[in-house]
Amino acid sequence: VLKFVASMSATADVLALASAEFDIGSVVEGTTLTVKWRGKPVFVRHRTGEEIAEAQNVEPSVLPDPQGDADRAPTPEW
């Protein structure tokens, strides 16, 4: 049983692909950083105060994935 359970755990190469680190410290407010992760683009937006206020005023029920801005973006500027 132990061998079977051990065979189900992810290998080191799979775990390495599951996460990535990017330096977002140099992204200026109001700009977007585009990085590749697993061959696909990931967009990181440093939101302005106006963009944050606009997103917080959207009614979650009108969104395809009804989730408030505070739930989607725990750190508002990102």
All heavy atoms as a GROMACS GRO file, in nm:
protein
  589
    1VAL      N    1   0.082  -0.118   0.000
    1VAL     CA    2   0.000   0.000   0.000
    1VAL      C    3   0.087   0.126   0.000
    1VAL      O    4   0.059   0.221  -0.070
    1VAL     CB    5  -0.096   0.001   0.121
    1VAL    CG1    6  -0.170   0.131   0.132
    1VAL    CG2    7  -0.189  -0.116   0.115
    2LEU      N    8   0.195   0.126   0.076
    2LEU     CA    9   0.283   0.243   0.085
    2LEU      C   10   0.346   0.276  -0.049
    2LEU      O   11   0.354   0.392  -0.088
    2LEU     CB   12   0.390   0.221   0.191
    2LEU     CG   13   0.484   0.339   0.215
    2LEU    CD1   14   0.405   0.462   0.258
    2LEU    CD2   15   0.588   0.305   0.318
    3LYS      N   16   0.389   0.173  -0.124
    3LYS     CA   17   0.448   0.197  -0.256
    3LYS      C   18   0.346   0.261  -0.349
    3LYS      O   19   0.380   0.350  -0.426
    3LYS     CB   20   0.500   0.067  -0.317
    3LYS     CG   21   0.632   0.023  -0.265
    3LYS     CD   22   0.681  -0.097  -0.343
    3LYS     CE   23   0.820  -0.135  -0.300
    3LYS     NZ   24   0.874  -0.244  -0.380
    4PHE      N   25   0.222   0.216  -0.341
    4PHE     CA   26   0.118   0.273  -0.426
    4PHE      C   27   0.095   0.420  -0.393
    4PHE      O   28   0.087   0.504  -0.481
    4PHE     CB   29  -0.012   0.194  -0.411
    4PHE     CG   30  -0.127   0.256  -0.485
    4PHE    CD1   31  -0.132   0.248  -0.624
    4PHE    CD2   32  -0.228   0.322  -0.418
    4PHE    CE1   33  -0.237   0.306  -0.694
    4PHE    CE2   34  -0.333   0.379  -0.487
    4PHE     CZ   35  -0.337   0.371  -0.626
    5VAL      N   36   0.086   0.452  -0.265
    5VAL     CA   37   0.065   0.591  -0.223
    5VAL      C   38   0.184   0.677  -0.262
    5VAL      O   39   0.169   0.788  -0.311
    5VAL     CB   40   0.038   0.599  -0.072
    5VAL    CG1   41   0.035   0.743  -0.024
    5VAL    CG2   42  -0.092   0.527  -0.037
    6ALA      N   43   0.304   0.627  -0.246
    6ALA     CA   44   0.424   0.701  -0.283
    6ALA      C   45   0.429   0.727  -0.433
    6ALA      O   46   0.480   0.830  -0.477
    6ALA     CB   47   0.548   0.626  -0.237
    7SER      N   48   0.377   0.636  -0.511
    7SER     CA   49   0.378   0.654  -0.656
    7SER      C   50   0.281   0.764  -0.700
    7SER      O   51   0.293   0.818  -0.809
    7SER     CB   52   0.344   0.524  -0.728
    7SER     OG   53   0.208   0.492  -0.709
    8MET      N   54   0.186   0.800  -0.616
    8MET     CA   55   0.088   0.903  -0.648
    8MET      C   56   0.142   1.044  -0.625
    8MET      O   57   0.086   1.141  -0.674
    8MET     CB   58  -0.038   0.885  -0.563
    8MET     CG   59  -0.106   0.752  -0.582
    8MET     SD   60  -0.196   0.743  -0.735
    8MET     CE   61  -0.335   0.844  -0.696
    9SER      N   62   0.250   1.058  -0.548
    9SER     CA   63   0.302   1.193  -0.519
    9SER      C   64   0.374   1.249  -0.642
    9SER      O   65   0.425   1.176  -0.727
    9SER     CB   66   0.398   1.190  -0.400
    9SER     OG   67   0.508   1.108  -0.429
   10ALA      N   68   0.374   1.381  -0.652
   10ALA     CA   69   0.434   1.449  -0.768
   10ALA      C   70   0.586   1.436  -0.767
   10ALA      O   71   0.649   1.439  -0.661
   10ALA     CB   72   0.394   1.595  -0.767
   11THR      N   73   0.642   1.425  -0.885
   11THR     CA   74   0.787   1.418  -0.898
   11THR      C   75   0.846   1.558  -0.888
   11THR      O   76   0.776   1.659  -0.899
   11THR     CB   77   0.827   1.354  -1.032
   11THR    OG1   78   0.776   1.436  -1.137
   11THR    CG2   79   0.772   1.213  -1.044
   12ALA      N   80   0.976   1.567  -0.871
   12ALA     CA   81   1.044   1.695  -0.855
   12ALA      C   82   1.026   1.785  -0.976
   12ALA      O   83   1.008   1.906  -0.963
   12ALA     CB   84   1.192   1.672  -0.826
   13ASP      N   85   1.029   1.727  -1.096
   13ASP     CA   86   1.013   1.811  -1.216
   13ASP      C   87   0.872   1.868  -1.227
   13ASP      O   88   0.852   1.980  -1.271
   13ASP     CB   89   1.052   1.735  -1.342
   13ASP     CG   90   0.969   1.610  -1.366
   13ASP    OD1   91   0.918   1.552  -1.269
   13ASP    OD2   92   0.957   1.570  -1.483
   14VAL      N   93   0.772   1.793  -1.184
   14VAL     CA   94   0.634   1.843  -1.185
   14VAL      C   95   0.619   1.954  -1.082
   14VAL      O   96   0.557   2.057  -1.108
   14VAL     CB   97   0.534   1.729  -1.158
   14VAL    CG1   98   0.394   1.783  -1.136
   14VAL    CG2   99   0.536   1.630  -1.273
   15LEU      N  100   0.675   1.936  -0.964
   15LEU     CA  101   0.668   2.039  -0.861
   15LEU      C  102   0.739   2.166  -0.903
   15LEU      O  103   0.695   2.277  -0.873
   15LEU     CB  104   0.726   1.988  -0.729
   15LEU     CG  105   0.645   1.879  -0.658
   15LEU    CD1  106   0.720   1.828  -0.537
   15LEU    CD2  107   0.508   1.930  -0.621
   16ALA      N  108   0.849   2.153  -0.976
   16ALA     CA  109   0.923   2.270  -1.023
   16ALA      C  110   0.840   2.352  -1.121
   16ALA      O  111   0.849   2.474  -1.124
   16ALA     CB  112   1.055   2.227  -1.087
   17LEU      N  113   0.758   2.286  -1.202
   17LEU     CA  114   0.674   2.356  -1.298
   17LEU      C  115   0.550   2.418  -1.234
   17LEU      O  116   0.485   2.504  -1.292
   17LEU     CB  117   0.629   2.261  -1.408
   17LEU     CG  118   0.736   2.217  -1.506
   17LEU    CD1  119   0.680   2.109  -1.598
   17LEU    CD2  120   0.786   2.335  -1.588
   18ALA      N  121   0.517   2.375  -1.113
   18ALA     CA  122   0.394   2.420  -1.049
   18ALA      C  123   0.405   2.560  -0.990
   18ALA      O  124   0.305   2.622  -0.960
   18ALA     CB  125   0.355   2.321  -0.939
   19SER      N  126   0.524   2.611  -0.972
   19SER     CA  127   0.539   2.745  -0.916
   19SER      C  128   0.646   2.822  -0.992
   19SER      O  129   0.730   2.764  -1.059
   19SER     CB  130   0.576   2.737  -0.768
   19SER     OG  131   0.703   2.676  -0.754
   20ALA      N  132   0.637   2.953  -0.979
   20ALA     CA  133   0.735   3.040  -1.045
   20ALA      C  134   0.749   3.167  -0.964
   20ALA      O  135   0.656   3.209  -0.895
   20ALA     CB  136   0.691   3.072  -1.187
   21GLU      N  137   0.865   3.228  -0.971
   21GLU     CA  138   0.888   3.354  -0.901
   21GLU      C  139   0.930   3.459  -1.002
   21GLU      O  140   1.012   3.433  -1.089
   21GLU     CB  141   0.997   3.336  -0.796
   21GLU     CG  142   0.956   3.246  -0.682
   21GLU     CD  143   1.062   3.238  -0.573
   21GLU    OE1  144   1.150   3.327  -0.568
   21GLU    OE2  145   1.057   3.143  -0.495
   22PHE      N  146   0.870   3.578  -0.987
   22PHE     CA  147   0.901   3.689  -1.075
   22PHE      C  148   0.920   3.814  -0.991
   22PHE      O  149   0.850   3.833  -0.891
   22PHE     CB  150   0.788   3.712  -1.176
   22PHE     CG  151   0.754   3.592  -1.257
   22PHE    CD1  152   0.644   3.515  -1.227
   22PHE    CD2  153   0.834   3.554  -1.363
   22PHE    CE1  154   0.613   3.402  -1.300
   22PHE    CE2  155   0.804   3.441  -1.438
   22PHE     CZ  156   0.693   3.366  -1.407
   23ASP      N  157   1.013   3.900  -1.032
   23ASP     CA  158   1.036   4.026  -0.961
   23ASP      C  159   0.935   4.128  -1.009
   23ASP      O  160   0.941   4.173  -1.124
   23ASP     CB  161   1.179   4.075  -0.986
   23ASP     CG  162   1.208   4.207  -0.916
   23ASP    OD1  163   1.137   4.239  -0.817
   23ASP    OD2  164   1.302   4.277  -0.958
   24ILE      N  165   0.840   4.165  -0.923
   24ILE     CA  166   0.739   4.263  -0.960
   24ILE      C  167   0.767   4.399  -0.896
   24ILE      O  168   0.689   4.492  -0.912
   24ILE     CB  169   0.597   4.214  -0.925
   24ILE    CG1  170   0.585   4.187  -0.775
   24ILE    CG2  171   0.560   4.093  -1.006
   24ILE    CD1  172   0.444   4.155  -0.729
   25GLY      N  173   0.879   4.409  -0.827
   25GLY     CA  174   0.913   4.534  -0.758
   25GLY      C  175   0.937   4.651  -0.852
   25GLY      O  176   0.918   4.766  -0.814
   26SER      N  177   0.976   4.624  -0.975
   26SER     CA  178   1.007   4.732  -1.067
   26SER      C  179   0.889   4.770  -1.157
   26SER      O  180   0.903   4.857  -1.243
   26SER     CB  181   1.126   4.692  -1.155
   26SER     OG  182   1.094   4.578  -1.232
   27VAL      N  183   0.773   4.707  -1.137
   27VAL     CA  184   0.656   4.737  -1.219
   27VAL      C  185   0.595   4.868  -1.169
   27VAL      O  186   0.552   4.880  -1.055
   27VAL     CB  187   0.551   4.624  -1.213
   27VAL    CG1  188   0.431   4.656  -1.299
   27VAL    CG2  189   0.613   4.493  -1.256
   28VAL      N  190   0.593   4.967  -1.255
   28VAL     CA  191   0.541   5.100  -1.221
   28VAL      C  192   0.389   5.096  -1.217
   28VAL      O  193   0.325   5.025  -1.295
   28VAL     CB  194   0.589   5.202  -1.326
   28VAL    CG1  195   0.537   5.342  -1.295
   28VAL    CG2  196   0.740   5.202  -1.334
   29GLU      N  197   0.330   5.173  -1.125
   29GLU     CA  198   0.184   5.179  -1.114
   29GLU      C  199   0.123   5.218  -1.248
   29GLU      O  200   0.168   5.310  -1.315
   29GLU     CB  201   0.146   5.282  -1.008
   29GLU     CG  202  -0.002   5.286  -0.979
   29GLU     CD  203  -0.036   5.382  -0.867
   29GLU    OE1  204   0.016   5.364  -0.756
   29GLU    OE2  205  -0.115   5.474  -0.893
   30GLY      N  206   0.021   5.143  -1.287
   30GLY     CA  207  -0.047   5.169  -1.413
   30GLY      C  208   0.008   5.090  -1.531
   30GLY      O  209  -0.040   5.103  -1.642
   31THR      N  210   0.108   5.004  -1.507
   31THR     CA  211   0.166   4.924  -1.615
   31THR      C  212   0.143   4.776  -1.590
   31THR      O  213   0.106   4.735  -1.480
   31THR     CB  214   0.317   4.951  -1.632
   31THR    OG1  215   0.385   4.915  -1.511
   31THR    CG2  216   0.344   5.097  -1.663
   32THR      N  217   0.169   4.697  -1.693
   32THR     CA  218   0.149   4.552  -1.686
   32THR      C  219   0.279   4.480  -1.717
   32THR      O  220   0.351   4.519  -1.809
   32THR     CB  221   0.042   4.509  -1.788
   32THR    OG1  222  -0.078   4.580  -1.761
   32THR    CG2  223   0.014   4.360  -1.781
   33LEU      N  224   0.309   4.378  -1.641
   33LEU     CA  225   0.424   4.291  -1.665
   33LEU      C  226   0.371   4.162  -1.725
   33LEU      O  227   0.276   4.103  -1.672
   33LEU     CB  228   0.498   4.262  -1.534
   33LEU     CG  229   0.608   4.157  -1.538
   33LEU    CD1  230   0.727   4.209  -1.619
   33LEU    CD2  231   0.652   4.121  -1.398
   34THR      N  232   0.427   4.119  -1.836
   34THR     CA  233   0.387   3.993  -1.899
   34THR      C  234   0.503   3.895  -1.887
   34THR      O  235   0.614   3.925  -1.929
   34THR     CB  236   0.352   4.013  -2.048
   34THR    OG1  237   0.252   4.115  -2.058
   34THR    CG2  238   0.300   3.886  -2.109
   35VAL      N  239   0.477   3.780  -1.826
   35VAL     CA  240   0.579   3.677  -1.810
   35VAL      C  241   0.524   3.546  -1.865
   35VAL      O  242   0.402   3.530  -1.878
   35VAL     CB  243   0.619   3.660  -1.662
   35VAL    CG1  244   0.690   3.784  -1.610
   35VAL    CG2  245   0.499   3.628  -1.575
   36LYS      N  246   0.611   3.454  -1.898
   36LYS     CA  247   0.568   3.322  -1.943
   36LYS      C  248   0.577   3.224  -1.828
   36LYS      O  249   0.677   3.219  -1.756
   36LYS     CB  250   0.656   3.275  -2.059
   36LYS     CG  251   0.612   3.326  -2.191
   36LYS     CD  252   0.674   3.247  -2.303
   36LYS     CE  253   0.602   3.280  -2.431
   36LYS     NZ  254   0.642   3.194  -2.539
   37TRP      N  255   0.472   3.147  -1.811
   37TRP     CA  256   0.470   3.041  -1.712
   37TRP      C  257   0.411   2.918  -1.779
   37TRP      O  258   0.300   2.923  -1.832
   37TRP     CB  259   0.385   3.081  -1.592
   37TRP     CG  260   0.379   2.978  -1.485
   37TRP    CD1  261   0.481   2.936  -1.406
   37TRP    CD2  262   0.264   2.902  -1.445
   37TRP    NE1  263   0.437   2.839  -1.319
   37TRP    CE2  264   0.305   2.816  -1.341
   37TRP    CE3  265   0.133   2.899  -1.488
   37TRP    CZ2  266   0.217   2.729  -1.280
   37TRP    CZ3  267   0.046   2.810  -1.426
   37TRP    CH2  268   0.089   2.727  -1.323
   38ARG      N  269   0.489   2.812  -1.781
   38ARG     CA  270   0.450   2.687  -1.846
   38ARG      C  271   0.412   2.710  -1.993
   38ARG      O  272   0.318   2.651  -2.044
   38ARG     CB  273   0.337   2.619  -1.769
   38ARG     CG  274   0.378   2.586  -1.627
   38ARG     CD  275   0.267   2.522  -1.551
   38ARG     NE  276   0.266   2.379  -1.581
   38ARG     CZ  277   0.182   2.294  -1.528
   38ARG    NH1  278   0.091   2.335  -1.443
   38ARG    NH2  279   0.187   2.167  -1.559
   39GLY      N  280   0.483   2.803  -2.057
   39GLY     CA  281   0.463   2.829  -2.198
   39GLY      C  282   0.346   2.921  -2.230
   39GLY      O  283   0.316   2.946  -2.345
   40LYS      N  284   0.280   2.972  -2.127
   40LYS     CA  285   0.163   3.059  -2.148
   40LYS      C  286   0.189   3.195  -2.084
   40LYS      O  287   0.258   3.206  -1.984
   40LYS     CB  288   0.040   2.996  -2.086
   40LYS     CG  289   0.012   2.855  -2.131
   40LYS     CD  290  -0.125   2.843  -2.186
   40LYS     CE  291  -0.169   2.709  -2.232
   40LYS     NZ  292  -0.080   2.614  -2.278
   41PRO      N  293   0.131   3.302  -2.141
   41PRO     CA  294   0.153   3.434  -2.082
   41PRO      C  295   0.071   3.453  -1.955
   41PRO      O  296  -0.043   3.409  -1.944
   41PRO     CB  297   0.105   3.530  -2.192
   41PRO     CG  298   0.005   3.451  -2.268
   41PRO     CD  299   0.052   3.308  -2.263
   42VAL      N  300   0.132   3.519  -1.858
   42VAL     CA  301   0.065   3.559  -1.734
   42VAL      C  302   0.081   3.711  -1.725
   42VAL      O  303   0.192   3.762  -1.738
   42VAL     CB  304   0.126   3.491  -1.611
   42VAL    CG1  305   0.064   3.542  -1.482
   42VAL    CG2  306   0.113   3.340  -1.620
   43PHE      N  307  -0.028   3.781  -1.704
   43PHE     CA  308  -0.027   3.926  -1.700
   43PHE      C  309  -0.040   3.972  -1.555
   43PHE      O  310  -0.135   3.935  -1.486
   43PHE     CB  311  -0.142   3.983  -1.783
   43PHE     CG  312  -0.141   3.932  -1.925
   43PHE    CD1  313  -0.222   3.827  -1.963
   43PHE    CD2  314  -0.055   3.987  -2.018
   43PHE    CE1  315  -0.222   3.779  -2.093
   43PHE    CE2  316  -0.054   3.939  -2.149
   43PHE     CZ  317  -0.136   3.834  -2.186
   44VAL      N  318   0.056   4.054  -1.510
   44VAL     CA  319   0.055   4.108  -1.374
   44VAL      C  320   0.036   4.258  -1.387
   44VAL      O  321   0.122   4.327  -1.441
   44VAL     CB  322   0.186   4.075  -1.299
   44VAL    CG1  323   0.182   4.132  -1.159
   44VAL    CG2  324   0.211   3.925  -1.298
   45ARG      N  325  -0.076   4.309  -1.339
   45ARG     CA  326  -0.109   4.451  -1.352
   45ARG      C  327  -0.089   4.522  -1.218
   45ARG      O  328  -0.142   4.478  -1.116
   45ARG     CB  329  -0.255   4.465  -1.396
   45ARG     CG  330  -0.308   4.604  -1.402
   45ARG     CD  331  -0.273   4.669  -1.532
   45ARG     NE  332  -0.328   4.805  -1.537
   45ARG     CZ  333  -0.281   4.896  -1.619
   45ARG    NH1  334  -0.185   4.869  -1.703
   45ARG    NH2  335  -0.332   5.016  -1.618
   46HIS      N  336  -0.010   4.629  -1.217
   46HIS     CA  337   0.003   4.715  -1.099
   46HIS      C  338  -0.104   4.822  -1.111
   46HIS      O  339  -0.089   4.919  -1.184
   46HIS     CB  340   0.143   4.777  -1.094
   46HIS     CG  341   0.173   4.842  -0.963
   46HIS    ND1  342   0.299   4.880  -0.929
   46HIS    CD2  343   0.095   4.876  -0.857
   46HIS    CE1  344   0.298   4.935  -0.809
   46HIS    NE2  345   0.174   4.934  -0.764
   47ARG      N  346  -0.214   4.801  -1.042
   47ARG     CA  347  -0.332   4.885  -1.060
   47ARG      C  348  -0.317   5.023  -0.995
   47ARG      O  349  -0.255   5.037  -0.890
   47ARG     CB  350  -0.455   4.815  -1.002
   47ARG     CG  351  -0.479   4.679  -1.062
   47ARG     CD  352  -0.611   4.618  -1.025
   47ARG     NE  353  -0.624   4.597  -0.882
   47ARG     CZ  354  -0.737   4.553  -0.824
   47ARG    NH1  355  -0.842   4.528  -0.898
   47ARG    NH2  356  -0.743   4.536  -0.695
   48THR      N  357  -0.379   5.120  -1.058
   48THR     CA  358  -0.382   5.255  -1.003
   48THR      C  359  -0.496   5.263  -0.901
   48THR      O  360  -0.583   5.174  -0.896
   48THR     CB  361  -0.407   5.359  -1.113
   48THR    OG1  362  -0.536   5.336  -1.170
   48THR    CG2  363  -0.301   5.352  -1.222
   49GLY      N  364  -0.500   5.370  -0.824
   49GLY     CA  365  -0.608   5.390  -0.728
   49GLY      C  366  -0.744   5.395  -0.795
   49GLY      O  367  -0.844   5.343  -0.743
   50GLU      N  368  -0.748   5.455  -0.914
   50GLU     CA  369  -0.873   5.464  -0.989
   50GLU      C  370  -0.920   5.325  -1.034
   50GLU      O  371  -1.040   5.293  -1.026
   50GLU     CB  372  -0.852   5.553  -1.112
   50GLU     CG  373  -0.976   5.579  -1.192
   50GLU     CD  374  -0.949   5.674  -1.308
   50GLU    OE1  375  -0.908   5.788  -1.284
   50GLU    OE2  376  -0.968   5.628  -1.424
   51GLU      N  377  -0.828   5.242  -1.080
   51GLU     CA  378  -0.863   5.106  -1.122
   51GLU      C  379  -0.912   5.022  -1.004
   51GLU      O  380  -1.006   4.942  -1.018
   51GLU     CB  381  -0.743   5.037  -1.188
   51GLU     CG  382  -0.705   5.095  -1.321
   51GLU     CD  383  -0.574   5.041  -1.373
   51GLU    OE1  384  -0.481   5.014  -1.293
   51GLU    OE2  385  -0.563   5.026  -1.496
   52ILE      N  386  -0.850   5.040  -0.889
   52ILE     CA  387  -0.891   4.966  -0.769
   52ILE      C  388  -1.032   5.006  -0.729
   52ILE      O  389  -1.119   4.921  -0.704
   52ILE     CB  390  -0.792   4.990  -0.654
   52ILE    CG1  391  -0.655   4.931  -0.687
   52ILE    CG2  392  -0.844   4.931  -0.523
   52ILE    CD1  393  -0.543   4.974  -0.594
   53ALA      N  394  -1.060   5.138  -0.726
   53ALA     CA  395  -1.193   5.186  -0.689
   53ALA      C  396  -1.298   5.136  -0.787
   53ALA      O  397  -1.408   5.095  -0.747
   53ALA     CB  398  -1.193   5.338  -0.684
   54GLU      N  399  -1.265   5.137  -0.916
   54GLU     CA  400  -1.360   5.089  -1.017
   54GLU      C  401  -1.390   4.940  -0.997
   54GLU      O  402  -1.506   4.898  -1.004
   54GLU     CB  403  -1.300   5.112  -1.156
   54GLU     CG  404  -1.391   5.073  -1.269
   54GLU     CD  405  -1.327   5.097  -1.406
   54GLU    OE1  406  -1.238   5.182  -1.416
   54GLU    OE2  407  -1.367   5.027  -1.501
   55ALA      N  408  -1.288   4.860  -0.970
   55ALA     CA  409  -1.308   4.716  -0.951
   55ALA      C  410  -1.387   4.688  -0.824
   55ALA      O  411  -1.466   4.594  -0.819
   55ALA     CB  412  -1.173   4.646  -0.946
   56GLN      N  413  -1.367   4.768  -0.720
   56GLN     CA  414  -1.438   4.747  -0.595
   56GLN      C  415  -1.586   4.785  -0.606
   56GLN      O  416  -1.668   4.738  -0.528
   56GLN     CB  417  -1.372   4.825  -0.482
   56GLN     CG  418  -1.238   4.767  -0.443
   56GLN     CD  419  -1.161   4.852  -0.344
   56GLN    OE1  420  -1.188   4.971  -0.328
   56GLN    NE2  421  -1.064   4.792  -0.278
   57ASN      N  422  -1.620   4.868  -0.704
   57ASN     CA  423  -1.759   4.910  -0.722
   57ASN      C  424  -1.840   4.819  -0.813
   57ASN      O  425  -1.960   4.841  -0.831
   57ASN     CB  426  -1.763   5.054  -0.775
   57ASN     CG  427  -1.718   5.153  -0.670
   57ASN    OD1  428  -1.738   5.131  -0.552
   57ASN    ND2  429  -1.657   5.261  -0.712
   58VAL      N  430  -1.778   4.718  -0.870
   58VAL     CA  431  -1.850   4.625  -0.957
   58VAL      C  432  -1.930   4.527  -0.871
   58VAL      O  433  -1.878   4.471  -0.775
   58VAL     CB  434  -1.751   4.548  -1.048
   58VAL    CG1  435  -1.822   4.437  -1.124
   58VAL    CG2  436  -1.681   4.643  -1.142
   59GLU      N  437  -2.054   4.509  -0.909
   59GLU     CA  438  -2.140   4.412  -0.838
   59GLU      C  439  -2.097   4.271  -0.878
   59GLU      O  440  -2.101   4.236  -0.996
   59GLU     CB  441  -2.286   4.436  -0.876
   59GLU     CG  442  -2.384   4.346  -0.806
   59GLU     CD  443  -2.382   4.363  -0.655
   59GLU    OE1  444  -2.368   4.477  -0.608
   59GLU    OE2  445  -2.393   4.261  -0.586
   60PRO      N  446  -2.053   4.187  -0.781
   60PRO     CA  447  -2.005   4.052  -0.815
   60PRO      C  448  -2.104   3.967  -0.893
   60PRO      O  449  -2.065   3.883  -0.973
   60PRO     CB  450  -1.975   3.988  -0.679
   60PRO     CG  451  -1.948   4.104  -0.589
   60PRO     CD  452  -2.038   4.215  -0.639
   61SER      N  453  -2.233   3.989  -0.876
   61SER     CA  454  -2.332   3.904  -0.944
   61SER      C  455  -2.331   3.923  -1.096
   61SER      O  456  -2.380   3.836  -1.168
   61SER     CB  457  -2.472   3.933  -0.890
   61SER     OG  458  -2.509   4.068  -0.917
   62VAL      N  459  -2.275   4.032  -1.147
   62VAL     CA  460  -2.270   4.053  -1.292
   62VAL      C  461  -2.144   3.993  -1.356
   62VAL      O  462  -2.129   3.994  -1.478
   62VAL     CB  463  -2.279   4.204  -1.329
   62VAL    CG1  464  -2.407   4.264  -1.277
   62VAL    CG2  465  -2.158   4.280  -1.279
   63LEU      N  466  -2.055   3.941  -1.274
   63LEU     CA  467  -1.930   3.883  -1.323
   63LEU      C  468  -1.948   3.737  -1.362
   63LEU      O  469  -2.029   3.666  -1.301
   63LEU     CB  470  -1.820   3.895  -1.217
   63LEU     CG  471  -1.784   4.036  -1.172
   63LEU    CD1  472  -1.688   4.031  -1.054
   63LEU    CD2  473  -1.724   4.116  -1.286
   64PRO      N  474  -1.873   3.688  -1.461
   64PRO     CA  475  -1.881   3.545  -1.498
   64PRO      C  476  -1.844   3.454  -1.381
   64PRO      O  477  -1.901   3.348  -1.364
   64PRO     CB  478  -1.779   3.530  -1.611
   64PRO     CG  479  -1.757   3.668  -1.663
   64PRO     CD  480  -1.782   3.761  -1.549
   65ASP      N  481  -1.747   3.497  -1.300
   65ASP     CA  482  -1.708   3.425  -1.180
   65ASP      C  483  -1.738   3.519  -1.063
   65ASP      O  484  -1.657   3.604  -1.029
   65ASP     CB  485  -1.560   3.389  -1.185
   65ASP     CG  486  -1.514   3.308  -1.066
   65ASP    OD1  487  -1.599   3.258  -0.991
   65ASP    OD2  488  -1.392   3.297  -1.046
   66PRO      N  489  -1.857   3.510  -1.003
   66PRO     CA  490  -1.900   3.607  -0.904
   66PRO      C  491  -1.816   3.606  -0.776
   66PRO      O  492  -1.840   3.529  -0.684
   66PRO     CB  493  -2.046   3.571  -0.876
   66PRO     CG  494  -2.061   3.431  -0.920
   66PRO     CD  495  -1.956   3.405  -1.023
   67GLN      N  496  -1.715   3.690  -0.776
   67GLN     CA  497  -1.624   3.700  -0.663
   67GLN      C  498  -1.584   3.846  -0.650
   67GLN      O  499  -1.545   3.909  -0.749
   67GLN     CB  500  -1.502   3.611  -0.689
   67GLN     CG  501  -1.410   3.594  -0.573
   67GLN     CD  502  -1.299   3.496  -0.606
   67GLN    OE1  503  -1.257   3.484  -0.721
   67GLN    NE2  504  -1.249   3.427  -0.508
   68GLY      N  505  -1.594   3.902  -0.531
   68GLY     CA  506  -1.561   4.042  -0.510
   68GLY      C  507  -1.413   4.070  -0.531
   68GLY      O  508  -1.329   3.980  -0.527
   69ASP      N  509  -1.379   4.196  -0.552
   69ASP     CA  510  -1.240   4.235  -0.577
   69ASP      C  511  -1.150   4.200  -0.460
   69ASP      O  512  -1.038   4.155  -0.478
   69ASP     CB  513  -1.232   4.385  -0.608
   69ASP     CG  514  -1.093   4.425  -0.653
   69ASP    OD1  515  -1.047   4.372  -0.756
   69ASP    OD2  516  -1.031   4.508  -0.584
   70ALA      N  517  -1.199   4.218  -0.339
   70ALA     CA  518  -1.118   4.188  -0.220
   70ALA      C  519  -1.084   4.039  -0.211
   70ALA      O  520  -0.978   4.001  -0.160
   70ALA     CB  521  -1.191   4.233  -0.093
   71ASP      N  522  -1.173   3.954  -0.260
   71ASP     CA  523  -1.148   3.810  -0.261
   71ASP      C  524  -1.049   3.771  -0.371
   71ASP      O  525  -0.968   3.680  -0.354
   71ASP     CB  526  -1.278   3.732  -0.280
   71ASP     CG  527  -1.375   3.753  -0.166
   71ASP    OD1  528  -1.329   3.769  -0.052
   71ASP    OD2  529  -1.496   3.756  -0.192
   72ARG      N  530  -1.058   3.838  -0.487
   72ARG     CA  531  -0.971   3.805  -0.600
   72ARG      C  532  -0.832   3.866  -0.584
   72ARG      O  533  -0.734   3.809  -0.632
   72ARG     CB  534  -1.032   3.856  -0.731
   72ARG     CG  535  -1.152   3.778  -0.775
   72ARG     CD  536  -1.208   3.827  -0.907
   72ARG     NE  537  -1.277   3.955  -0.887
   72ARG     CZ  538  -1.244   4.068  -0.946
   72ARG    NH1  539  -1.146   4.073  -1.031
   72ARG    NH2  540  -1.312   4.179  -0.922
   73ALA      N  541  -0.824   3.983  -0.521
   73ALA     CA  542  -0.696   4.053  -0.509
   73ALA      C  543  -0.674   4.094  -0.364
   73ALA      O  544  -0.707   4.206  -0.324
   73ALA     CB  545  -0.695   4.176  -0.600
   74PRO      N  546  -0.620   4.004  -0.281
   74PRO     CA  547  -0.596   4.036  -0.140
   74PRO      C  548  -0.507   4.158  -0.120
   74PRO      O  549  -0.522   4.232  -0.025
   74PRO     CB  550  -0.530   3.910  -0.084
   74PRO     CG  551  -0.561   3.802  -0.181
   74PRO     CD  552  -0.579   3.869  -0.314
   75THR      N  553  -0.414   4.180  -0.213
   75THR     CA  554  -0.330   4.299  -0.211
   75THR      C  555  -0.384   4.389  -0.322
   75THR      O  556  -0.359   4.363  -0.440
   75THR     CB  557  -0.182   4.264  -0.238
   75THR    OG1  558  -0.143   4.161  -0.147
   75THR    CG2  559  -0.093   4.385  -0.221
   76PRO      N  560  -0.460   4.494  -0.288
   76PRO     CA  561  -0.535   4.569  -0.388
   76PRO      C  562  -0.456   4.622  -0.508
   76PRO      O  563  -0.508   4.620  -0.620
   76PRO     CB  564  -0.593   4.687  -0.308
   76PRO     CG  565  -0.594   4.642  -0.168
   76PRO     CD  566  -0.478   4.548  -0.155
   77GLU      N  567  -0.334   4.664  -0.490
   77GLU     CA  568  -0.262   4.723  -0.603
   77GLU      C  569  -0.221   4.621  -0.707
   77GLU      O  570  -0.182   4.657  -0.818
   77GLU     CB  571  -0.141   4.805  -0.557
   77GLU     CG  572  -0.031   4.725  -0.489
   77GLU     CD  573  -0.050   4.715  -0.337
   77GLU    OE1  574  -0.154   4.754  -0.286
   77GLU    OE2  575   0.042   4.665  -0.273
   78TRP      N  576  -0.230   4.494  -0.677
   78TRP     CA  577  -0.194   4.390  -0.775
   78TRP      C  578  -0.319   4.320  -0.815
   78TRP      O  579  -0.343   4.228  -0.863
   78TRP     CB  580  -0.092   4.293  -0.718
   78TRP     CG  581   0.034   4.363  -0.682
   78TRP    CD1  582   0.076   4.397  -0.557
   78TRP    CD2  583   0.134   4.414  -0.771
   78TRP    NE1  584   0.194   4.463  -0.563
   78TRP    CE2  585   0.232   4.476  -0.694
   78TRP    CE3  586   0.148   4.414  -0.908
   78TRP    CZ2  587   0.344   4.536  -0.747
   78TRP    CZ3  588   0.261   4.475  -0.962
   78TRP    CH2  589   0.358   4.534  -0.882
   0.00000   0.00000   0.00000
